[in-house]
């Protein structure tokens, strides 16, 4: 029985040294969910000739037709990153969801380039619905240069969501924007990289400590966090336990390249057992 669904485009990420890697929230979150014990599915679009990572072999994939695979490239000038989008696959809509998947218990909406129809947030009324909104916060010009924009569909999406997971960078470090999202969603988790995360339940904030990590590659850590958080939240009903669990899972994931260091459930549980929860600060 499938119990975890990720909706969003897998991506073709052009590498600085040549070649490409598979990326996107759908990739990282689905692999994390599977390694943490969930029976996982992905709803996505990609060109038929795009080779998928073997890490998806035991994940159920609904790969809808597309002439293109969504393709990103990071270019660096004087130490500053410029992200460029070369191609974008067509959107994913409510009509694309297989009927049998409408009752999957945990659903994560993970757009990467405006491809997830906001109406999908209301398509899973019996599910625990989480949102990673980064792809709704991107726009690009005629040359494909990506810049940040306001999340225009936030009210529509968060009306159907139980949890919003995003980074301080996604917010543009705006406390006003965070306050707005907190009014729209009962549970907001703000990830802070090596500083752990903040769990907001209404006006109450709890800071959750990180697991110290030796960072090799931070790509996809937020997506790993989101998958781990939703899985543990569904199991315990406790956002603080879920955040602690997700902090540990995400910290392991940055200790290797790409998806290679995403941990197993046993790795995370062993670390948590050996390191009792530290003090939390609440406001």
C-alpha positions in Angstrom: 0.0 0.0 0.0 1.4 3.4 -1.0 1.6 5.8 1.9 3.7 8.7 0.7 3.2 10.7 -2.5 5.4 13.5 -3.9 4.0 15.8 -6.7 6.5 17.8 -8.7 8.9 17.7 -11.6 12.1 15.7 -11.4 14.8 17.9 -12.9 17.9 17.6 -15.1 20.5 19.7 -13.3 23.4 20.7 -15.5 26.7 20.3 -13.6 29.5 22.9 -13.7 32.1 20.4 -14.8 29.8 19.0 -17.5 27.2 16.3 -17.6 24.0 16.4 -15.4 22.4 15.0 -12.4 18.8 14.2 -11.5 17.3 16.7 -9.0 14.2 18.4 -7.8 12.1 18.1 -4.6 10.4 15.0 -6.1 13.7 13.2 -6.4 15.1 14.0 -3.0 11.9 13.8 -1.0 10.8 10.5 -2.5 14.2 8.8 -2.0 14.3 10.1 1.6 10.7 8.8 2.2 11.6 5.4 0.8 14.8 5.0 2.9 12.8 6.0 6.0 10.4 3.1 5.4 7.5 4.7 3.4 6.0 3.0 0.4 6.5 6.0 -2.0 5.1 7.3 -5.2 6.0 10.3 -7.5 3.7 12.1 -9.9 5.9 14.0 -12.4 6.6 14.8 -16.0 9.8 14.2 -17.9 11.0 13.5 -21.4 10.9 9.7 -22.2 14.6 9.6 -22.9 15.7 11.2 -19.6 17.5 8.5 -17.6 16.4 8.1 -14.1 18.6 7.4 -11.1 18.6 3.8 -9.9 17.6 5.1 -6.5 14.1 5.4 -7.9 13.9 1.7 -8.8 11.7 0.7 -5.7 9.6 3.9 -6.0 6.3 3.9 -7.9 6.5 6.4 -10.7 3.7 8.0 -12.6 5.8 9.7 -15.4 3.5 11.7 -17.6 4.5 12.5 -21.1 6.5 15.6 -21.9 8.7 16.7 -24.8 11.2 18.2 -22.3 12.6 17.5 -18.8 12.7 20.6 -16.6 16.3 21.7 -16.7 18.3 24.0 -14.4 21.8 25.3 -14.5 23.7 27.2 -11.8 26.3 29.7 -13.2 28.8 31.4 -10.9 30.1 35.0 -11.4 32.5 36.5 -8.9 31.3 34.2 -6.2 27.6 34.8 -6.9 25.2 32.2 -8.2 22.9 32.8 -11.1 20.3 30.1 -11.7 19.1 29.6 -15.2 16.2 27.5 -16.3 16.5 26.0 -19.9 13.3 24.0 -20.3 10.2 23.4 -18.2 7.9 20.4 -18.6 4.1 21.0 -18.7 2.1 21.5 -15.4 0.7 18.8 -13.2 -3.0 19.1 -12.5 -5.7 17.4 -10.4 -6.8 15.4 -13.5 -3.3 13.9 -13.6 -3.6 12.2 -10.2 -4.6 8.5 -10.5 -7.9 7.8 -8.8 -6.3 5.2 -6.5 -3.8 7.8 -5.3 -6.4 10.3 -3.9 -6.4 8.5 -0.6 -2.6 8.2 0.0 -2.1 9.2 3.7 0.8 11.6 3.2 1.1 14.0 0.3 3.9 16.5 -0.4 3.5 19.2 -3.0 7.0 20.1 -4.2 7.0 22.4 -7.2 10.3 23.4 -8.7 9.2 25.7 -11.5 5.6 26.8 -11.1 4.5 23.4 -12.4 2.1 22.2 -9.6 -1.4 23.5 -10.0 -2.5 25.1 -6.7 -5.8 23.3 -6.9 -4.0 20.1 -6.0 -3.9 21.3 -2.4 -7.6 20.6 -2.2 -7.5 17.2 -4.0 -6.5 15.1 -0.9 -9.0 16.0 1.8 -8.2 12.9 3.9 -4.5 13.1 3.7 -1.7 14.8 5.7 -0.7 17.5 3.2 2.6 19.2 3.4 4.0 21.9 1.1 7.5 22.9 0.1 6.7 26.1 -1.9 10.1 27.1 -3.4 8.9 26.4 -7.0 6.0 28.9 -6.6 8.5 31.5 -5.5 10.5 31.5 -8.8 10.1 33.4 -12.0 12.4 33.7 -15.0 12.9 36.0 -17.9 13.2 35.3 -21.6 16.8 34.2 -21.2 15.8 31.8 -18.4 17.5 33.9 -15.6 15.7 32.9 -12.4 14.7 35.4 -9.7 12.6 35.4 -6.6 8.9 36.4 -6.5 6.1 36.5 -4.0 4.1 33.3 -3.7 0.8 34.4 -5.3 -1.1 31.2 -4.6 -0.2 31.0 -0.9 -3.7 31.5 0.4 -5.2 28.9 -1.9 -2.6 26.3 -1.3 -2.4 26.7 2.5 -6.1 26.5 2.9 -5.7 22.8 2.2 -2.4 22.2 3.9 -1.6 20.9 7.4 2.1 21.8 7.3 4.3 24.4 5.5 8.0 23.7 5.3 10.4 26.4 4.0 13.8 27.9 4.5 14.8 31.4 5.8 16.3 31.9 2.3 12.9 31.1 0.7 11.4 33.9 2.8 14.0 36.4 1.8 14.6 36.7 5.6 11.3 38.5 5.9 9.6 38.2 9.3 6.4 39.9 7.8 6.1 37.2 5.1 6.6 34.5 7.8 3.8 36.1 9.9 1.5 36.1 6.9 2.1 32.3 6.2 1.6 31.6 9.9 -1.9 33.1 9.7 -2.7 30.8 6.7 -1.3 27.5 8.0 -1.6 26.0 11.5 1.9 24.5 11.4 4.9 26.2 9.8 8.5 24.9 10.0 11.3 27.2 9.1 14.5 25.4 8.3 17.8 27.2 9.2 20.4 24.8 7.9 23.2 24.1 10.4 21.2 26.0 13.0 18.3 23.5 13.1 14.8 24.7 12.6 11.9 26.7 14.2 8.5 25.1 14.6 5.7 27.6 14.6 2.3 26.5 16.0 0.2 29.7 15.8 2.1 32.3 17.8 4.2 29.7 19.7 7.7 29.1 18.3 10.0 26.3 19.4 13.6 26.2 18.3 14.8 22.7 17.6 18.6 22.0 17.8 20.5 20.5 14.9 22.6 17.4 14.7 26.2 18.6 14.0 27.2 17.5 10.5 30.2 17.7 8.2 28.7 19.3 5.1 29.8 18.0 1.8 26.8 18.8 -0.4 23.7 20.6 0.9 21.6 20.0 -2.2 18.2 18.6 -1.4 18.5 18.8 2.4 15.3 20.8 2.7 13.4 18.2 0.7 14.8 15.4 2.8 13.8 17.4 5.9 10.2 17.8 4.6 9.8 14.1 3.8 11.1 13.0 7.2 9.0 15.6 9.0 5.8 14.5 7.5 6.5 10.8 8.0 7.2 11.3 11.7 4.3 13.8 12.2 1.9 11.2 10.7 3.3 8.5 13.0 3.3 10.5 16.3 1.1 13.6 15.8 3.9 15.6 17.5 5.4 18.4 15.5 8.4 18.7 17.8 9.3 15.0 17.6 8.8 15.3 13.9 11.2 18.3 13.6 13.8 16.6 15.7 13.6 13.5 13.5 13.8 15.6 10.3 16.7 17.7 11.6 18.7 14.5 12.0 17.7 13.0 8.7 18.6 16.2 6.8 21.9 16.5 8.6 23.0 13.0 7.4 22.0 13.8 3.9 24.5 16.7 3.5 27.4 14.5 4.4 27.7 13.0 0.9 27.2 14.0 -2.7 23.7 14.2 -4.2 21.4 11.5 -2.8 24.1 9.1 -1.6 24.1 10.1 2.1 20.3 10.2 2.6 20.0 8.0 5.7 18.0 4.9 6.5 15.4 4.8 9.3 17.8 2.7 11.4 20.5 5.4 11.1 18.2 8.1 12.3 16.7 6.1 15.1 20.1 5.0 16.3 21.4 8.5 16.5 18.2 9.7 18.3 18.5 6.9 20.8 22.1 7.8 21.5 21.5 11.5 21.8 18.5 12.4 23.9 16.7 15.5 22.9 18.4 18.7 23.9 16.8 21.8 25.5 14.4 23.7 23.4 13.6 27.4 23.5 10.0 28.5 23.2 8.4 31.9 22.7 
